Amino acid sequence: MSVGNSEEHPPRTAGTPGDDLVVAGVSKRYGGVPALSDVSVTIEAGKVHALVGENGAGKSTLGKIISGVIQPDEGILTLGGRPLVLRSPREALAHGIVTIAQELAIVPGLTVAENVYLGSEVATAGFVRRRELRRRFRELAGRVGFDLSADVIAGNLSTADQQKVEIMRALSRNASIVVMDEPSAALSSQETAALHEIIRSLSRQGTAVVLISHFLSEVLSLSDRITILRDGHLIRTVEAAGATEESLIEGMLGRSLSAAFPEKALGEPDAPVVLEVDHLRAPGVADCSFALRRGEILGIAGLVGAGRSELARAIFRDAKVSAGTVRLGGVELAGHSPHRSIHRGLVLIPESRKEMGLLMGRSVRENISLSRLDLVSRLGWIAARRERRAVSQLMQKTTVKAASMALPATMLSGGNQQKLLFARSVMCSPSVLIADEPTRGVDVGSKRAIYDLLREMAEDGMGIIVISSELEEVLGLAHRVLVMRHGRISAELTGENMSQQAVLAAAFAETAPPKETR
């Protein structure tokens, strides 16, 4: 691989193992709106320091300031007692500060070793010395304990292994501080356990880890100290040993979270059926049948790869159906057209809002009105006043918080981005809503707001299907639960039979328990 510049990273002028990073009186504003206000925190060497708070609390902003991605409007940083001014991530790297973002910065076409030493390659006359690169990689992999091959193309790795590549890149640059933003958001439970051991290993080696996470159990398990932020303000920094999930939630919300889920409204057993799925077959779906009634919340659970999302896309006609029928209000939904499904009253909130849901660079207004432009148009042209009025009403109904409906979706917190999808769905006036991972990547406060919204929709007569990897979420919201395994419905659970043990037994069992009828 040829490189244009074989210059090594500049030597660190500050920051060696054992140095503490002090953030003192830091403030940051965007368009006059404070993202951080007079925040002070000390990141101790060799410790795991967590930042927690609702979306929009300022934790990612603080992480970006520490990483040199953005600069504070006020306040100072010191490292080892010396002033620290960071104008870019490269300057942060020169001081031993490395960031592993939620969106991994892997070059998919390069090998693992090339990714690890990207920008710090050993080169002669402009050409990388590959033998030396592999030697350095094997030495680092052995020291860290990662079982990765130097010559594998990084784009072919799992998300967890790509994360290992990012961590090795940080260690190859002698990082004394590693900032991790939602590192386990996209990982399986097994991959998450492996990541946790890596974080503990970094701490034992004297590296400070700044952990930004929505998962409070993860925070309590890994952290030495925890800083709670709310609306850009520092609430308190506590020792993790003396904290609980309840105390962290109280600090994040400014109130106790009396109940994680709203009380379930009693469904009508003789309510009309709004959705019928009969012997449906599609990629990842094998002969699924069930019915959904008006005002019912139906949960779908199962392991990763069980076919839950595939079933949702098949029903929505976003995947090719090979056999079986879907009836909406008693009328068959034929063809392969999500657009037709929407106009018939069936909407889908996809599992990834960034990849499959929102137009991140477009405005809040455009993202909401997108699904039914015909409702805000006249003679083929959008009626701006009608569109603004409709969007404003939907933002209020779904509690979307944005300074302006002209703001791009990328500027909203994760919870408000998710609620944008609900606002778009409500605009379609659907009779059936399928919500795939409705609270993925949102904080506890936004989760409760979304749960309340789902309950209100059901009380208004909408039939709702909730697909979630969080068993507590499925059981806390649903009136009835279907468990999937290998593309099939392996069990139907109702009433007292709805428990985590019953769901897991049906998800893992080779022989499914007898399916209840309704």
CORJOJO-V241985 format. One record per residue. N is the residue number from 0. OMEGA is omega as a letter, one per 20 degrees, with the letter a starting at -180 (none if undefined). BURIAL is 1 if it has 16 or more other C-alpha atoms within 10 Angstrom, else 0. D_CENTER is the distance of its C-alpha to the mean C-alpha in Angstrom with 2 decimals. Layout:
N,OMEGA,BURIAL,D_CENTER  N,OMEGA,BURIAL,D_CENTER
//
This chain:
0,a,0,34.99  1,r,0,36.67  2,a,0,35.38  3,a,0,36.77  4,a,0,36.54  5,a,1,36.87  6,r,0,36.67  7,r,0,34.91  8,a,0,32.49  9,a,0,34.61  10,a,0,35.59  11,r,0,33.84  12,r,0,35.81  13,r,1,33.98  14,r,1,31.64  15,r,1,32.86  16,a,1,31.82  17,r,0,32.84  18,r,1,32.08  19,r,1,30.06  20,a,1,27.93  21,r,1,28.85  22,a,1,27.08  23,r,1,29.75  24,a,1,29.70  25,r,1,26.90  26,r,1,26.18  27,r,1,24.27  28,r,0,24.71  29,a,0,23.51  30,a,0,26.29  31,r,0,27.77  32,a,0,24.62  33,r,0,23.95  34,r,1,20.54  35,a,1,22.27  36,r,1,25.70  37,a,0,27.97  38,r,1,25.49  39,a,1,27.15  40,r,1,25.76  41,r,1,27.12  42,a,1,25.16  43,r,1,27.62  44,r,1,28.32  45,r,1,27.35  46,r,1,25.03  47,a,1,21.34  48,a,1,20.52  49,r,1,17.30  50,a,1,16.15  51,r,1,14.70  52,r,1,14.64  53,r,1,13.12  54,a,1,11.20  55,a,1,14.24  56,r,1,16.06  57,a,1,16.62  58,r,1,15.00  59,r,1,13.44  60,r,1,16.81  61,r,1,18.69  62,r,1,16.90  63,r,1,17.83  64,r,1,21.34  65,a,1,21.78  66,a,1,20.70  67,r,1,23.11  68,r,1,20.69  69,a,1,22.10  70,r,1,25.30  71,r,1,26.04  72,r,0,28.60  73,r,0,30.26  74,a,1,30.45  75,r,1,30.89  76,r,1,29.38  77,r,1,31.62  78,a,1,31.29  79,r,1,34.06  80,a,0,35.92  81,r,0,36.06  82,a,0,34.61  83,r,1,31.52  84,a,1,30.87  85,a,1,27.90  86,a,0,28.02  87,r,0,25.58  88,r,1,23.27  89,r,1,26.43  90,r,1,28.39  91,r,1,25.79  92,r,1,26.06  93,r,1,29.82  94,r,1,29.48  95,a,1,27.38  96,a,1,23.95  97,r,1,21.17  98,r,1,17.45  99,a,1,14.82  100,r,1,11.94  101,r,0,8.32  102,a,0,10.02  103,a,0,12.96  104,r,0,16.43  105,r,1,18.32  106,a,0,21.39  107,a,0,21.28  108,r,0,25.05  109,r,1,26.14  110,r,1,26.85  111,a,1,25.08  112,r,1,27.95  113,r,1,27.97  114,a,1,24.30  115,a,1,24.94  116,r,1,27.98  117,a,0,26.90  118,r,0,28.94  119,a,1,31.03  120,r,1,32.89  121,a,1,36.41  122,r,1,38.59  123,r,0,42.28  124,r,0,43.80  125,a,0,40.42  126,a,0,39.44  127,r,1,36.93  128,a,0,38.73  129,r,0,36.71  130,r,0,38.64  131,r,0,37.97  132,r,1,34.27  133,r,1,34.06  134,r,0,36.16  135,r,1,33.94  136,a,1,30.85  137,r,1,32.54  138,r,0,33.62  139,a,1,30.16  140,r,1,28.56  141,a,0,31.35  142,a,0,30.93  143,r,1,27.20  144,r,0,27.62  145,r,0,25.26  146,a,0,26.67  147,r,1,25.89  148,a,0,28.48  149,a,1,29.34  150,r,0,30.16  151,r,0,27.24  152,a,1,25.46  153,a,1,21.99  154,r,0,20.48  155,a,0,21.67  156,r,0,19.79  157,r,0,16.87  158,a,1,13.52  159,r,1,14.81  160,r,1,18.13  161,r,1,16.88  162,r,1,15.27  163,r,1,18.78  164,r,1,20.32  165,a,1,18.47  166,r,1,19.67  167,r,1,23.12  168,r,1,23.24  169,a,1,22.68  170,r,1,25.37  171,a,1,27.71  172,r,1,27.92  173,a,1,28.92  174,r,1,25.95  175,r,1,26.87  176,r,1,23.53  177,r,1,20.07  178,a,1,17.08  179,a,1,13.76  180,a,1,10.59  181,a,1,7.72  182,a,1,9.82  183,a,1,9.01  184,a,0,5.28  185,a,0,6.88  186,r,1,10.23  187,a,0,12.74  188,r,0,14.69  189,r,0,17.48  190,r,0,15.59  191,r,1,13.99  192,r,0,17.60  193,r,0,18.87  194,a,1,16.51  195,r,1,17.68  196,r,0,21.21  197,r,1,20.72  198,r,1,19.62  199,r,1,22.67  200,r,0,24.83  201,r,1,23.95  202,r,1,24.94  203,a,0,28.13  204,r,0,29.06  205,r,1,29.02  206,r,1,25.80  207,r,1,23.94  208,r,1,20.17  209,a,1,18.12  210,r,1,14.96  211,a,1,12.17  212,r,1,10.01  213,a,1,8.99  214,a,1,10.68  215,r,1,14.26  216,r,0,15.99  217,r,1,14.66  218,a,1,15.87  219,a,1,19.17  220,a,0,19.74  221,a,1,19.39  222,r,1,20.42  223,r,1,23.94  224,a,1,23.32  225,r,1,20.70  226,a,1,20.70  227,r,1,19.62  228,r,1,19.07  229,r,1,19.53  230,r,1,20.07  231,a,1,20.73  232,r,1,23.28  233,r,1,23.64  234,r,1,24.21  235,r,0,25.18  236,a,1,24.72  237,r,1,25.53  238,a,0,26.28  239,a,1,23.66  240,a,0,26.60  241,a,0,27.56  242,r,0,24.21  243,r,0,22.73  244,a,0,19.59  245,a,0,21.90  246,r,0,23.17  247,r,1,19.81  248,r,1,18.73  249,r,0,22.17  250,a,1,21.82  251,a,1,18.44  252,a,1,19.71  253,r,0,23.41  254,r,0,24.27  255,r,0,23.90  256,a,0,21.49  257,r,0,24.39  258,a,0,22.57  259,a,0,18.99  260,r,1,19.94  261,r,1,22.60  262,a,0,25.87  263,r,0,26.18  264,a,0,28.83  265,r,0,31.45  266,r,0,31.26  267,a,0,34.47  268,a,0,35.52  269,r,0,37.64  270,a,0,35.18  271,r,0,35.37  272,a,1,33.15  273,a,1,30.87  274,r,1,29.29  275,r,1,31.06  276,a,1,29.74  277,r,1,32.72  278,a,0,32.71  279,r,1,29.87  280,a,1,29.48  281,r,1,27.09  282,a,0,25.26  283,a,1,23.56  284,a,1,25.24  285,r,1,28.64  286,r,0,30.84  287,r,1,28.62  288,r,1,30.37  289,r,1,29.50  290,r,0,30.12  291,a,1,28.18  292,r,1,30.24  293,r,1,30.19  294,a,1,28.24  295,r,1,26.64  296,a,1,23.04  297,r,1,22.80  298,r,1,20.11  299,a,1,19.44  300,r,1,18.47  301,a,1,18.94  302,r,1,17.89  303,a,0,15.72  304,a,0,18.16  305,r,1,20.15  306,a,1,20.04  307,a,1,17.98  308,r,1,16.18  309,r,1,19.47  310,r,1,21.39  311,a,1,19.40  312,r,1,20.04  313,r,1,23.62  314,a,1,24.32  315,a,1,22.98  316,r,1,25.19  317,r,1,22.52  318,a,1,23.91  319,r,0,27.56  320,a,1,29.14  321,r,0,32.07  322,r,0,33.55  323,a,0,33.35  324,r,1,32.94  325,r,1,30.59  326,r,1,32.46  327,a,1,31.19  328,r,1,33.70  329,a,0,36.16  330,a,0,36.10  331,r,0,34.85  332,a,1,31.89  333,r,0,33.12  334,a,0,32.30  335,a,0,29.14  336,r,0,27.83  337,r,1,24.59  338,r,0,26.53  339,r,0,29.24  340,r,1,26.88  341,a,1,25.56  342,r,0,29.19  343,r,1,30.15  344,r,1,27.66  345,a,1,24.74  346,a,1,21.25  347,r,1,17.91  348,a,1,14.38  349,a,1,12.60  350,r,1,9.60  351,a,0,8.05  352,a,1,8.93  353,a,0,9.46  354,a,0,11.45  355,a,0,13.18  356,a,1,13.08  357,r,1,13.82  358,a,1,16.40  359,a,1,14.69  360,a,0,18.14  361,a,0,19.93  362,r,1,20.69  363,a,1,19.44  364,a,1,22.81  365,a,1,22.56  366,a,1,19.14  367,a,1,20.52  368,a,1,23.98  369,a,0,23.07  370,a,1,23.35  371,r,1,26.85  372,r,1,28.63  373,a,0,31.85  374,a,0,31.61  375,a,1,31.67  376,r,0,34.07  377,a,0,37.83  378,r,0,39.84  379,r,0,36.86  380,r,0,35.86  381,r,0,33.06  382,a,0,34.72  383,a,0,32.87  384,r,0,34.11  385,a,0,33.26  386,a,1,29.72  387,a,1,29.14  388,a,0,30.62  389,a,1,28.50  390,r,1,25.20  391,r,1,26.26  392,a,0,27.01  393,r,1,23.71  394,r,1,21.77  395,a,0,23.98  396,a,0,23.59  397,r,1,19.79  398,r,1,19.72  399,r,1,17.90  400,r,1,18.67  401,a,1,19.60  402,a,0,22.68  403,r,0,23.82  404,r,1,23.09  405,a,0,24.00  406,r,1,21.00  407,a,1,18.66  408,a,1,15.24  409,a,1,13.78  410,a,1,15.48  411,r,1,13.73  412,a,1,11.19  413,r,1,7.77  414,r,1,9.83  415,r,1,12.67  416,a,1,11.07  417,a,1,10.21  418,r,1,13.78  419,r,1,15.17  420,r,1,14.61  421,r,1,16.49  422,r,1,19.14  423,a,1,19.65  424,a,1,20.07  425,a,1,22.54  426,a,1,24.51  427,a,1,25.40  428,a,1,27.03  429,r,1,25.84  430,r,1,27.50  431,r,1,24.60  432,r,1,20.82  433,a,1,18.47  434,a,1,14.91  435,a,1,12.70  436,a,1,9.65  437,a,1,10.42  438,a,1,8.32  439,r,1,4.91  440,r,1,3.00  441,a,1,6.71  442,a,1,9.73  443,r,1,12.75  444,r,1,14.87  445,r,1,12.76  446,a,1,12.29  447,r,1,16.08  448,r,1,16.66  449,r,1,14.88  450,r,1,16.86  451,a,1,19.97  452,r,1,19.46  453,r,1,19.29  454,a,1,22.37  455,r,0,24.21  456,r,1,23.66  457,r,1,25.07  458,r,1,27.94  459,r,0,28.73  460,r,1,29.35  461,r,1,26.30  462,a,1,25.52  463,r,1,21.84  464,r,1,20.06  465,r,1,16.84  466,a,1,15.08  467,r,1,12.73  468,r,1,12.27  469,a,0,12.92  470,r,1,16.70  471,a,0,17.23  472,r,1,15.37  473,a,1,17.50  474,a,1,20.62  475,a,1,20.18  476,a,1,19.96  477,r,1,22.01  478,a,1,25.78  479,a,1,25.86  480,r,1,23.69  481,r,1,24.08  482,a,1,23.18  483,r,1,22.83  484,r,1,24.09  485,r,1,25.00  486,a,1,24.49  487,r,1,26.76  488,a,1,26.65  489,r,1,27.98  490,r,1,28.35  491,a,1,28.37  492,r,1,28.06  493,r,0,29.43  494,a,0,30.73  495,r,0,31.42  496,a,0,30.27  497,r,1,26.60  498,r,1,25.41  499,a,0,22.89  500,a,0,25.92  501,r,0,26.96  502,a,1,23.59  503,r,0,23.41  504,r,1,27.08  505,a,1,26.68  506,a,1,23.66  507,a,0,25.65  508,r,0,29.22  509,r,0,31.35  510,a,0,33.40  511,r,1,31.50  512,a,0,33.05  513,a,0,35.05  514,r,0,33.08  515,r,0,34.02  516,a,0,35.43  517,none,0,35.01
//
